[in-house]
Amino acid sequence: MTHDTPLRIVWFKRDLRVSDHAPLIHASRGKVIPLYILETGYWTLKDTSARQQDVLIAALRDLNAALSKLGAPLIVRQGDAVDVFKTLLAAHPVTEVVSHEETGNAWTYQRDLQVAKLFRSQNIPWREFPNHGVVRGLKDRDGWSKRWHQTMASAQVHPPEQLEPGAALPSDIDQLRPSGTSNEWLISARAEAEQGLESFLQARGVSYHLSMSSPLTAETACSRLSVPLSLGLVSMREIYQATQAQTKRVRANKKDFPDTWPKALQAFGSRLRWHCHFMQKLEDEPAIELKTMHPAYEAVRGEPDQDRFQAWQEGMTGYPMVDACMRYLKTTGWLNFRMRAMLVSFASYHLWLDWRSTAPWLGRLFADYEPGIHYSQVQMQSGTTGMNAVRIYNPVKQGFDHDPTGEFIRQWVPELSDADNVHEPWTLGSQPKGYPKPIVDEATARKAAASAIYGLRRSAEHRKVAGDIVLKHGSRSKRRFGSRPTKKGSLAQTTSPQAELALD
């Protein structure tokens, strides 16, 4: 390598792909060290798990194969990021480190500060490229949605034709051993993600807006792209543009498609934007992982009742739909958004558990754990944002609405497999063997929670602070996915901020 040839480290994080990867293209102009650091400290956190690490390991192997074909295999190192970089910088004439921006949890935020300090001390530039549609250093939300649409519509970055390796370095990738806790249908490879997107846009998503709320139908009708998106196997822009292309095909050939497709695609497209909208909240205010968005709720729930917490964790609350969903999630690592919202609502309102206890537990269960979405949503479903409507899901009604025959409950709560009334087993003559009575009275608990929350919301001070929160975090958009300007240039009203987000 000549003195003038740059040597760049591409630091992979939540962007495990070679397509639409701006840092990789930037680095390909010189010699490249593709690097992933499996950080020991991160995997000891309360919101991380072996399940997440399993899908990560599979994704790393997939990325390594792709990079090897380009000429520069992935270098995996285990340990502390600062220590890993110190070793690499001491041994190699690195001219720049490049990566995507990461909107992670508090731990990764602090790690980035420490790594940046190291780079500054050694005069190594660290260039971070925007990821998804999240904007770093955003002054306010005005124009955010327009900017997001412009980013999503811009040209994708094609993979480099080849990479020149910066050094022949040993990698720990062959030492990584999965625990075996991941589920076989959790997508952890680029080709699987592409196939999943195609099958959703071509067939599975035809009734997305009608079928996403029931756990009976969501497993097939939802895109199931949340895991590959959290790993960065595909970019948000790739998903958006594929969805736009299918939307245009449906519009141009309506007679050739079922009449549910336009609304299904619109609903899905809206959730692509909401994905980034909620991540932007954590980017703008990292403290929402640890503190209530509205300070009035900081101590409203107090210390959690450990018996209630444990019953909820184990799927033994006596409310069949809650318990079935928790057991399903613990087994599979995935659950559709409506049922996630119900689990949080039931824990936060009926059981009066503080979200700071339940959020890490759910985070480690989710194979698609995305901190920006997770903490924003948990606070919203717990009523602590101060700006969103209070939504207290009745778990019995949710069962009747989304599992009317009790098929899902009977599968995941086998204690009720022979019960005549799986939604309200406490009304039977005798309690089903091995299944508990309701841990709380639903109506009483709901009314007490609503009284406490609404009592805080009535004050003028609450409303003033809530207004400030809306200015900082509220959406300004009135645009629907795929909508077209009217003659006067105005745009159609979008889905409410209360919409079922996720990327289901």
VEXBA-19963 format. One record per residue (C-alpha): x, y, z; residue number from 0. Coordinates in Angstrom, 2 decimals. Example, Ala and Ser with C-alpha at 12.3 -4.5 7.8 and 13.67 -1.06 7.14 Angstrom:
// residues 2
R, c1, c2, c3, seq
R, 12.30, -4.50, 7.80, 0
R, 13.67, -1.06, 7.14, 1
// end
This chain:
// residues 504
R, c1, c2, c3, seq
R, 0.00, 0.00, 0.00, 0
R, 1.45, 3.35, -0.97, 1
R, 1.56, 6.23, 1.48, 2
R, -1.28, 7.97, -0.37, 3
R, -3.64, 4.99, -0.50, 4
R, -6.33, 5.40, 2.16, 5
R, -7.08, 2.53, 4.52, 6
R, -10.56, 2.66, 5.99, 7
R, -12.28, 0.54, 8.60, 8
R, -15.94, -0.05, 7.81, 9
R, -17.54, -0.56, 11.21, 10
R, -20.67, -2.65, 10.71, 11
R, -23.38, -2.39, 13.37, 12
R, -27.08, -2.64, 12.47, 13
R, -26.36, -2.61, 8.73, 14
R, -25.25, -6.14, 7.87, 15
R, -25.47, -5.93, 4.08, 16
R, -23.42, -4.84, 1.06, 17
R, -26.34, -3.34, -0.90, 18
R, -27.42, 0.26, -0.32, 19
R, -24.50, 0.72, 2.04, 20
R, -22.98, 4.19, 1.69, 21
R, -20.04, 3.65, 4.13, 22
R, -18.92, 0.56, 2.21, 23
R, -18.98, 2.37, -1.12, 24
R, -17.07, 5.28, 0.39, 25
R, -14.43, 2.94, 1.77, 26
R, -14.11, 0.96, -1.48, 27
R, -12.15, 3.84, -3.03, 28
R, -9.14, 2.60, -1.08, 29
R, -8.25, -0.41, 1.02, 30
R, -10.85, -1.76, 3.39, 31
R, -11.05, -3.55, 6.72, 32
R, -14.68, -4.65, 7.16, 33
R, -15.17, -4.96, 10.92, 34
R, -17.85, -6.19, 13.29, 35
R, -17.30, -6.11, 17.05, 36
R, -19.26, -8.56, 19.15, 37
R, -19.24, -6.53, 22.33, 38
R, -19.21, -8.61, 25.49, 39
R, -20.71, -5.89, 27.66, 40
R, -23.67, -5.39, 25.37, 41
R, -24.73, -9.01, 25.61, 42
R, -24.92, -8.88, 29.41, 43
R, -27.64, -6.19, 29.38, 44
R, -31.19, -6.79, 30.58, 45
R, -32.66, -6.01, 27.15, 46
R, -30.39, -8.33, 25.12, 47
R, -30.56, -12.10, 24.79, 48
R, -29.11, -15.27, 23.33, 49
R, -32.02, -15.32, 20.88, 50
R, -30.95, -11.98, 19.44, 51
R, -27.34, -13.10, 19.33, 52
R, -28.32, -16.25, 17.46, 53
R, -29.93, -14.37, 14.58, 54
R, -27.01, -11.94, 14.64, 55
R, -24.45, -14.75, 14.26, 56
R, -26.34, -16.15, 11.28, 57
R, -26.50, -12.67, 9.74, 58
R, -22.76, -12.15, 10.29, 59
R, -21.97, -15.37, 8.47, 60
R, -24.21, -14.27, 5.61, 61
R, -22.46, -10.89, 5.46, 62
R, -19.06, -12.55, 5.56, 63
R, -19.97, -14.64, 2.52, 64
R, -21.06, -11.53, 0.62, 65
R, -17.94, -9.56, 1.54, 66
R, -15.67, -12.50, 0.75, 67
R, -17.08, -12.61, -2.77, 68
R, -16.11, -8.95, -3.11, 69
R, -12.57, -9.72, -1.95, 70
R, -12.49, -8.56, 1.68, 71
R, -13.96, -10.95, 4.25, 72
R, -15.58, -9.68, 7.43, 73
R, -13.27, -9.38, 10.43, 74
R, -15.15, -10.24, 13.61, 75
R, -13.60, -9.34, 16.94, 76
R, -15.02, -10.05, 20.39, 77
R, -14.52, -7.71, 23.32, 78
R, -14.71, -4.02, 24.11, 79
R, -14.99, -1.68, 21.11, 80
R, -12.43, 0.80, 22.44, 81
R, -9.90, -1.98, 23.06, 82
R, -10.50, -3.52, 19.63, 83
R, -9.98, -0.19, 17.90, 84
R, -6.87, 0.59, 19.95, 85
R, -5.32, -2.67, 18.77, 86
R, -6.23, -2.13, 15.11, 87
R, -5.12, 1.51, 15.04, 88
R, -1.79, 0.60, 16.63, 89
R, -1.09, -2.11, 14.06, 90
R, -2.38, -0.52, 10.84, 91
R, -2.10, 2.93, 9.21, 92
R, -5.88, 3.57, 9.28, 93
R, -6.82, 6.88, 7.68, 94
R, -10.57, 6.89, 8.43, 95
R, -13.32, 4.92, 10.15, 96
R, -16.73, 4.90, 8.51, 97
R, -20.06, 3.55, 9.67, 98
R, -23.78, 4.17, 9.65, 99
R, -25.28, 6.21, 12.46, 100
R, -26.83, 4.02, 15.13, 101
R, -29.90, 4.84, 17.20, 102
R, -29.36, 2.24, 19.88, 103
R, -29.94, 1.92, 23.59, 104
R, -28.17, 3.92, 26.30, 105
R, -25.30, 1.44, 26.38, 106
R, -24.44, 1.83, 22.67, 107
R, -24.83, 5.60, 22.98, 108
R, -22.21, 5.72, 25.73, 109
R, -19.97, 3.33, 23.78, 110
R, -20.08, 5.66, 20.77, 111
R, -19.01, 8.57, 22.96, 112
R, -16.02, 6.57, 24.23, 113
R, -15.03, 5.40, 20.75, 114
R, -15.31, 8.94, 19.38, 115
R, -13.02, 10.15, 22.17, 116
R, -10.43, 7.53, 21.19, 117
R, -10.56, 8.54, 17.52, 118
R, -10.14, 12.22, 18.40, 119
R, -7.13, 11.42, 20.56, 120
R, -5.47, 9.69, 17.62, 121
R, -6.63, 12.16, 14.95, 122
R, -8.60, 9.47, 13.13, 123
R, -11.69, 10.85, 11.34, 124
R, -14.91, 8.94, 12.01, 125
R, -17.52, 9.57, 9.36, 126
R, -21.06, 8.39, 10.12, 127
R, -23.63, 8.13, 7.34, 128
R, -27.39, 8.48, 7.95, 129
R, -29.27, 5.20, 8.34, 130
R, -32.97, 4.54, 7.71, 131
R, -34.75, 7.90, 7.65, 132
R, -33.54, 9.08, 11.05, 133
R, -31.92, 12.53, 11.15, 134
R, -29.09, 13.22, 13.58, 135
R, -28.94, 16.68, 15.14, 136
R, -32.50, 17.50, 14.15, 137
R, -33.53, 20.98, 15.30, 138
R, -37.28, 20.38, 15.16, 139
R, -39.81, 18.10, 13.46, 140
R, -40.97, 20.64, 10.87, 141
R, -40.32, 19.18, 7.44, 142
R, -39.21, 15.81, 8.81, 143
R, -41.76, 13.78, 6.85, 144
R, -40.94, 15.55, 3.59, 145
R, -37.26, 14.92, 4.16, 146
R, -37.98, 11.26, 4.94, 147
R, -39.86, 10.78, 1.68, 148
R, -37.05, 12.47, -0.26, 149
R, -34.49, 10.15, 1.34, 150
R, -36.57, 7.07, 0.62, 151
R, -37.11, 8.11, -3.00, 152
R, -33.42, 8.84, -3.64, 153
R, -31.23, 6.40, -5.57, 154
R, -30.01, 3.30, -3.81, 155
R, -26.27, 2.76, -3.42, 156
R, -25.17, -0.21, -5.50, 157
R, -22.69, -2.69, -4.01, 158
R, -19.04, -2.17, -4.93, 159
R, -17.76, -4.38, -7.73, 160
R, -14.83, -5.44, -5.59, 161
R, -12.99, -4.59, -2.39, 162
R, -9.28, -4.46, -1.73, 163
R, -8.54, -5.86, 1.73, 164
R, -6.50, -3.59, 3.96, 165
R, -4.72, -6.41, 5.76, 166
R, -4.79, -10.18, 6.21, 167
R, -6.36, -10.27, 9.65, 168
R, -7.63, -13.16, 11.75, 169
R, -11.36, -13.21, 12.47, 170
R, -13.34, -14.69, 15.35, 171
R, -16.31, -15.51, 13.17, 172
R, -15.71, -19.27, 13.24, 173
R, -15.60, -19.18, 17.04, 174
R, -19.17, -17.86, 17.32, 175
R, -21.56, -20.57, 18.46, 176
R, -25.33, -20.00, 18.48, 177
R, -27.25, -21.11, 21.55, 178
R, -30.04, -22.68, 19.54, 179
R, -32.78, -20.48, 21.03, 180
R, -33.73, -18.76, 17.77, 181
R, -36.73, -19.84, 15.73, 182
R, -36.23, -21.29, 12.29, 183
R, -38.57, -18.81, 10.63, 184
R, -36.75, -15.75, 11.96, 185
R, -35.04, -14.30, 8.88, 186
R, -31.29, -13.89, 9.30, 187
R, -29.96, -13.87, 5.72, 188
R, -30.15, -11.33, 2.92, 189
R, -31.64, -13.71, 0.35, 190
R, -34.35, -14.76, 2.79, 191
R, -35.20, -11.11, 3.44, 192
R, -35.47, -10.42, -0.28, 193
R, -37.69, -13.45, -0.74, 194
R, -39.82, -12.43, 2.24, 195
R, -40.32, -8.94, 0.85, 196
R, -41.26, -10.30, -2.57, 197
R, -43.70, -12.85, -1.20, 198
R, -45.33, -10.19, 0.98, 199
R, -45.72, -7.65, -1.83, 200
R, -46.81, -10.24, -4.37, 201
R, -49.16, -12.40, -2.31, 202
R, -49.04, -12.54, 1.49, 203
R, -49.79, -8.87, 2.07, 204
R, -53.04, -8.79, 0.13, 205
R, -55.08, -8.47, 3.34, 206
R, -52.39, -6.91, 5.52, 207
R, -54.59, -4.12, 6.88, 208
R, -57.36, -6.60, 7.69, 209
R, -55.28, -9.43, 9.09, 210
R, -52.37, -7.86, 10.98, 211
R, -54.15, -7.58, 14.33, 212
R, -54.99, -11.23, 14.94, 213
R, -52.19, -13.62, 15.96, 214
R, -54.02, -16.27, 13.94, 215
R, -53.45, -14.45, 10.64, 216
R, -50.58, -12.03, 11.36, 217
R, -47.89, -14.68, 11.13, 218
R, -48.59, -14.98, 7.40, 219
R, -50.22, -11.65, 6.51, 220
R, -47.56, -9.44, 8.10, 221
R, -44.34, -8.72, 6.25, 222
R, -42.15, -10.42, 8.89, 223
R, -39.34, -8.04, 7.90, 224
R, -38.81, -6.59, 11.37, 225
R, -35.90, -8.93, 12.18, 226
R, -33.92, -8.34, 8.94, 227
R, -34.62, -4.62, 9.22, 228
R, -33.33, -4.50, 12.80, 229
R, -30.17, -6.29, 11.64, 230
R, -29.87, -4.16, 8.53, 231
R, -30.01, -7.10, 6.13, 232
R, -32.10, -4.78, 3.95, 233
R, -32.37, -1.01, 4.06, 234
R, -35.56, 0.90, 4.70, 235
R, -35.09, 2.55, 1.32, 236
R, -35.05, -0.83, -0.44, 237
R, -38.31, -1.84, 1.23, 238
R, -39.92, 1.54, 0.54, 239
R, -39.01, 1.54, -3.14, 240
R, -40.17, -2.03, -3.66, 241
R, -43.47, -1.13, -1.99, 242
R, -43.83, 1.99, -4.14, 243
R, -43.19, -0.05, -7.28, 244
R, -45.89, -2.55, -6.33, 245
R, -48.27, 0.29, -5.49, 246
R, -47.78, 1.75, -8.97, 247
R, -48.38, -1.65, -10.60, 248
R, -51.62, -2.09, -8.67, 249
R, -52.81, 1.41, -9.60, 250
R, -52.02, 0.89, -13.26, 251
R, -53.66, -2.55, -13.48, 252
R, -56.47, -2.52, -10.91, 253
R, -58.48, -5.21, -12.65, 254
R, -55.60, -7.67, -12.31, 255
R, -55.32, -7.36, -8.53, 256
R, -57.67, -8.09, -5.62, 257
R, -59.41, -4.90, -4.49, 258
R, -57.82, -5.11, -1.04, 259
R, -54.32, -4.42, -2.34, 260
R, -54.42, -0.57, -2.43, 261
R, -55.38, -0.24, 1.24, 262
R, -53.01, -3.03, 2.25, 263
R, -50.05, -1.33, 0.56, 264
R, -51.03, 2.06, 1.93, 265
R, -51.19, 0.67, 5.46, 266
R, -47.82, -1.00, 5.10, 267
R, -46.23, 2.07, 3.55, 268
R, -47.45, 4.24, 6.40, 269
R, -45.78, 1.93, 8.87, 270
R, -42.47, 2.25, 7.08, 271
R, -42.51, 5.93, 7.92, 272
R, -43.77, 5.35, 11.45, 273
R, -40.82, 3.00, 11.97, 274
R, -38.43, 5.91, 11.50, 275
R, -40.77, 8.41, 13.21, 276
R, -40.53, 6.48, 16.46, 277
R, -36.79, 5.87, 16.14, 278
R, -36.38, 9.62, 15.71, 279
R, -37.82, 10.13, 19.19, 280
R, -35.00, 8.15, 20.82, 281
R, -32.43, 9.80, 18.55, 282
R, -33.65, 13.23, 19.66, 283
R, -34.01, 12.30, 23.33, 284
R, -31.96, 9.23, 24.41, 285
R, -33.23, 9.62, 27.96, 286
R, -36.65, 8.19, 27.07, 287
R, -35.16, 4.73, 27.58, 288
R, -34.77, 5.61, 31.26, 289
R, -37.19, 8.44, 32.07, 290
R, -40.83, 9.10, 31.31, 291
R, -41.34, 11.46, 28.40, 292
R, -43.69, 13.52, 30.56, 293
R, -42.16, 14.07, 34.02, 294
R, -45.58, 13.94, 35.72, 295
R, -45.52, 10.14, 35.40, 296
R, -42.00, 9.59, 36.71, 297
R, -43.11, 8.05, 40.01, 298
R, -46.78, 7.32, 39.36, 299
R, -46.46, 3.52, 39.54, 300
R, -43.77, 3.03, 42.15, 301
R, -42.03, -0.28, 42.75, 302
R, -43.59, -3.16, 40.77, 303
R, -45.45, -5.96, 42.50, 304
R, -43.08, -8.88, 41.95, 305
R, -45.81, -11.53, 42.07, 306
R, -47.75, -9.76, 39.35, 307
R, -44.59, -9.20, 37.33, 308
R, -43.65, -12.88, 37.52, 309
R, -47.16, -14.04, 36.57, 310
R, -47.07, -11.76, 33.54, 311
R, -43.60, -12.97, 32.54, 312
R, -44.64, -16.61, 32.77, 313
R, -47.97, -16.24, 30.98, 314
R, -49.89, -17.16, 34.13, 315
R, -52.08, -14.11, 34.78, 316
R, -55.38, -15.95, 34.42, 317
R, -56.25, -13.89, 31.34, 318
R, -56.02, -16.37, 28.45, 319
R, -55.26, -13.97, 25.59, 320
R, -52.49, -12.28, 27.57, 321
R, -50.99, -15.60, 28.60, 322
R, -51.23, -17.14, 25.12, 323
R, -49.45, -14.14, 23.59, 324
R, -46.69, -14.14, 26.18, 325
R, -46.06, -17.86, 25.74, 326
R, -46.10, -17.52, 21.95, 327
R, -43.60, -14.66, 22.13, 328
R, -41.29, -16.54, 24.48, 329
R, -41.30, -19.50, 22.09, 330
R, -41.01, -17.73, 18.74, 331
R, -39.30, -14.38, 19.38, 332
R, -41.98, -12.53, 17.43, 333
R, -45.51, -11.25, 18.02, 334
R, -47.73, -8.99, 15.95, 335
R, -47.98, -5.38, 17.03, 336
R, -51.54, -5.31, 18.35, 337
R, -50.78, -8.14, 20.73, 338
R, -47.50, -6.50, 21.80, 339
R, -49.49, -3.39, 22.64, 340
R, -51.97, -5.47, 24.63, 341
R, -49.18, -7.10, 26.65, 342
R, -47.73, -3.70, 27.55, 343
R, -51.13, -2.18, 28.26, 344
R, -52.15, -5.03, 30.54, 345
R, -48.85, -4.88, 32.44, 346
R, -48.87, -1.09, 32.76, 347
R, -52.53, -0.52, 33.59, 348
R, -54.17, -3.65, 34.97, 349
R, -51.08, -4.85, 36.84, 350
R, -49.78, -1.31, 37.43, 351
R, -46.19, -2.30, 36.62, 352
R, -43.63, 0.36, 35.78, 353
R, -42.58, 0.20, 32.13, 354
R, -38.91, 0.35, 33.14, 355
R, -39.32, -3.16, 34.51, 356
R, -41.37, -4.63, 31.67, 357
R, -39.57, -2.96, 28.74, 358
R, -36.18, -4.72, 29.18, 359
R, -37.93, -8.06, 29.67, 360
R, -39.86, -7.68, 26.42, 361
R, -36.78, -6.29, 24.69, 362
R, -34.83, -9.49, 25.29, 363
R, -37.75, -11.61, 24.07, 364
R, -38.06, -9.72, 20.79, 365
R, -35.73, -11.10, 18.13, 366
R, -36.43, -7.86, 16.25, 367
R, -35.55, -5.62, 19.21, 368
R, -35.15, -2.07, 17.93, 369
R, -34.55, 0.29, 20.88, 370
R, -35.87, 3.40, 19.12, 371
R, -39.21, 1.80, 18.41, 372
R, -39.31, -0.25, 21.60, 373
R, -38.98, 2.44, 24.22, 374
R, -41.10, 4.98, 22.34, 375
R, -43.86, 2.42, 21.96, 376
R, -43.69, 1.06, 25.51, 377
R, -44.06, 4.57, 26.87, 378
R, -46.92, 5.31, 24.50, 379
R, -48.77, 2.12, 25.46, 380
R, -48.12, 2.85, 29.15, 381
R, -49.59, 6.36, 28.96, 382
R, -46.41, 8.20, 30.00, 383
R, -45.81, 10.34, 26.91, 384
R, -48.38, 12.93, 27.98, 385
R, -49.34, 13.57, 24.36, 386
R, -50.93, 10.31, 23.19, 387
R, -54.41, 9.05, 23.92, 388
R, -54.72, 6.68, 26.87, 389
R, -55.37, 3.19, 25.49, 390
R, -56.26, 0.51, 27.99, 391
R, -56.85, -2.75, 26.13, 392
R, -59.45, -5.06, 27.62, 393
R, -57.72, -8.46, 27.32, 394
R, -61.01, -10.36, 27.25, 395
R, -62.37, -8.23, 24.42, 396
R, -59.08, -8.61, 22.54, 397
R, -59.50, -12.37, 22.78, 398
R, -63.03, -12.33, 21.45, 399
R, -62.08, -9.85, 18.69, 400
R, -58.89, -11.51, 17.45, 401
R, -59.29, -15.16, 18.44, 402
R, -63.08, -15.63, 18.34, 403
R, -63.05, -19.44, 18.29, 404
R, -60.25, -19.70, 20.86, 405
R, -57.96, -21.52, 18.45, 406
R, -54.87, -19.49, 19.34, 407
R, -55.55, -19.67, 23.08, 408
R, -56.08, -23.43, 23.05, 409
R, -52.80, -23.91, 21.20, 410
R, -50.69, -21.82, 23.55, 411
R, -52.57, -22.35, 26.82, 412
R, -53.13, -26.11, 26.69, 413
R, -54.63, -26.05, 30.18, 414
R, -57.71, -24.62, 28.44, 415
R, -57.74, -26.99, 25.46, 416
R, -60.95, -28.65, 26.62, 417
R, -62.59, -25.59, 28.18, 418
R, -65.98, -24.47, 26.86, 419
R, -65.21, -20.79, 27.43, 420
R, -61.52, -20.18, 26.82, 421
R, -61.90, -16.40, 26.96, 422
R, -63.45, -16.34, 30.45, 423
R, -62.58, -19.66, 32.12, 424
R, -63.41, -18.22, 35.55, 425
R, -67.11, -18.40, 34.57, 426
R, -66.95, -22.19, 34.34, 427
R, -68.22, -24.39, 37.12, 428
R, -64.69, -25.38, 38.13, 429
R, -61.29, -23.82, 37.50, 430
R, -59.33, -25.65, 34.74, 431
R, -56.56, -27.71, 36.30, 432
R, -53.19, -26.01, 36.32, 433
R, -54.50, -22.61, 35.21, 434
R, -54.77, -19.70, 37.66, 435
R, -57.74, -17.49, 38.40, 436
R, -57.46, -13.87, 37.14, 437
R, -54.69, -12.10, 39.00, 438
R, -56.79, -8.90, 39.16, 439
R, -60.38, -7.98, 38.45, 440
R, -60.26, -6.50, 34.96, 441
R, -62.88, -3.77, 35.39, 442
R, -61.68, -2.68, 38.82, 443
R, -58.03, -2.54, 37.76, 444
R, -58.85, -0.70, 34.54, 445
R, -60.92, 1.96, 36.33, 446
R, -58.25, 2.51, 38.99, 447
R, -55.53, 2.92, 36.36, 448
R, -57.62, 5.28, 34.25, 449
R, -58.46, 7.37, 37.31, 450
R, -54.79, 7.72, 38.25, 451
R, -53.62, 8.61, 34.73, 452
R, -56.45, 11.00, 33.89, 453
R, -56.06, 12.64, 37.29, 454
R, -52.59, 13.77, 36.26, 455
R, -53.66, 14.85, 32.77, 456
R, -56.24, 17.39, 33.99, 457
R, -53.80, 19.97, 35.33, 458
R, -52.77, 23.05, 33.40, 459
R, -49.11, 22.28, 34.06, 460
R, -49.52, 18.82, 32.52, 461
R, -51.05, 20.32, 29.39, 462
R, -48.28, 22.90, 29.09, 463
R, -45.52, 20.30, 29.30, 464
R, -47.44, 18.00, 26.95, 465
R, -47.55, 20.80, 24.41, 466
R, -43.78, 21.10, 24.56, 467
R, -43.46, 17.34, 24.04, 468
R, -45.69, 17.52, 20.95, 469
R, -43.47, 20.26, 19.52, 470
R, -40.38, 18.12, 20.08, 471
R, -41.66, 14.68, 19.12, 472
R, -45.03, 15.01, 17.37, 473
R, -45.48, 14.22, 13.71, 474
R, -46.05, 17.10, 11.32, 475
R, -47.04, 14.91, 8.40, 476
R, -50.38, 14.91, 6.64, 477
R, -49.23, 12.64, 3.89, 478
R, -50.28, 9.08, 3.22, 479
R, -47.98, 6.55, 1.65, 480
R, -48.30, 6.86, -2.10, 481
R, -50.58, 9.91, -1.86, 482
R, -50.49, 12.56, -4.54, 483
R, -50.75, 16.31, -4.07, 484
R, -54.15, 17.85, -4.77, 485
R, -54.50, 20.65, -7.28, 486
R, -53.70, 23.14, -4.54, 487
R, -50.73, 21.11, -3.44, 488
R, -52.20, 19.88, -0.17, 489
R, -51.87, 16.28, 0.87, 490
R, -54.29, 13.72, 2.21, 491
R, -54.52, 13.12, 5.96, 492
R, -52.22, 10.40, 7.19, 493
R, -52.68, 7.61, 9.66, 494
R, -52.93, 8.86, 13.25, 495
R, -49.84, 8.74, 15.48, 496
R, -51.81, 6.15, 17.45, 497
R, -51.71, 3.80, 14.47, 498
R, -50.42, 0.31, 14.89, 499
R, -46.84, 0.86, 14.14, 500
R, -44.12, -1.68, 14.00, 501
R, -42.94, -3.13, 10.97, 502
R, -45.23, -6.10, 11.31, 503
// end
